[in-house]
Amino acid sequence: MERKKIIALAWPAILEMLLYMLLDIVDVAFVGRLGPRALAAVGLGAQIYFSVLFVFSAIAAGATALIARAIGAGEKQKAGRVAGQALLLALMIGAGFGLVAFFFAQEIVGLFRFEEEVRQLAAVYLRTAGTPAAFALLLFVASGIFRGAGLTKIPLVIAGITNIVHIGADYVFIFGKLGLPALGVQGAALATAFAQTFGCFLAILLLLTGLTPLRVSPDDFFRLEFGLIGKVVNLSVPAGLEEALISFGAIASSYLLAALGTLAFAAHQVTLVAESLSYMPGYGFAVAATTLVGQSLGAGRPEDACRHAWEAVKLALLVMGGVALIFLFVPELVVQLFASDPEVIGLSALCLRIAAFEQPGIAIDMVLAGALRGAGDTRTPMLITVFSTWFLRLPLFYLAVDVYSFGLPVIWVITVGDWLVRAMLVASCFKRGNWRKIQL
């Protein structure tokens, strides 16, 4: 019964993540046909855009924890009020991000050590996708709201519709169909922005019209409640800092790895996209752990919360072990989906084979970090990320690239070690059980 409950929450979240990752995967697959420079430009522009977007979407972490507690305690009206305030906060922050992307895209991309053509194309991507970022942020936060209420199938449906729109728009805008000009890199960014905006309006419509069990009234959305916003922010800031450290760590990694050259960087981007497929099961079981831990604590059942978390870890390890076998034995079949250049494929396949050994660490870290967030402990995962990213991964990247001039495969060996350390730390913190005492 317990396993069925976890799977029922996890599988829609897994498919949802797959569909949202397709936004980036389809871009890379289409743009990869335009050559290494276009591929590197989309990789850089998308990394900056989504890195910042994911930092701010941490608003959903605070909202998810509060909504899960409220639902567990039977307080649906309070859950709607929390959701409305989280959406209002997302709208304000997203508008600010859009202004920065519009006016400063060139300066931001100029910080990276790429050839001029790559920087120019990446700036176009960032400005085009980033200007309407408020809609993307609203979409991500709305999805987190549904998950906190245990309604994981709703964001899955929204993601499915969004991706149908995105794939069609990508084909039209990138290659110039239906009488439109071929926009290349800019077309990829335009398709992403268009699809996310469409998904945003669909999610907000469902919340405001009461077509789902969780309803947000217009007053909840348009009227500031500083007490609730304060609670959302208090829980979201550590999660946002964690995401910022991950995202800016990825950007810093790109800065360091750019020294390896355009070919190696393109291969790295392809490997990252292929590797990201393995995050889906970890993410799905993390969502299940977050929701069930939060709802169990809201109902006053901490032992159920603990049992749900460890069962989710077991399931994640089982599924991600299968992913590891695919990466280990047939990596070429995976990377060929995203690149056509033989040199890029060869280097990416080697790195993906190394990434197979990340899978157990990713499974444990993602699920138990999700369980801690569901309990309201957003600080512990953040502290683990601080240590792992900034005191382990990045210094070792620097030594590997700038000091010893190692190649890209060594970077992926370091990444395997990084995930192992994270898994050990988060498991130790969860076993101590301090999360049981948190009051929201």
MOZIDA-V717265 format. One record per run of one state. SS is the DSSP state (h for helix, s for strand, l for the rest). FROM is the first residue (numbers start at 1). TO is the last residue. If there is no record, write none. Layout:
{{SS	FROM	TO} {SS	FROM	TO}}
This chain:
{{l	1	1} {h	2	34} {l	35	35} {h	36	56} {l	57	58} {h	59	72} {l	73	75} {h	76	109} {l	110	115} {h	116	130} {l	131	132} {h	133	148} {l	149	151} {h	152	175} {l	176	184} {h	185	208} {l	209	217} {h	218	222} {l	223	225} {h	226	260} {l	261	261} {h	262	276} {l	277	278} {h	279	298} {l	299	301} {h	302	329} {l	330	330} {h	331	335} {l	336	341} {h	342	374} {l	375	377} {h	378	403} {l	404	407} {h	408	432} {l	433	433} {h	434	437} {l	438	440}}
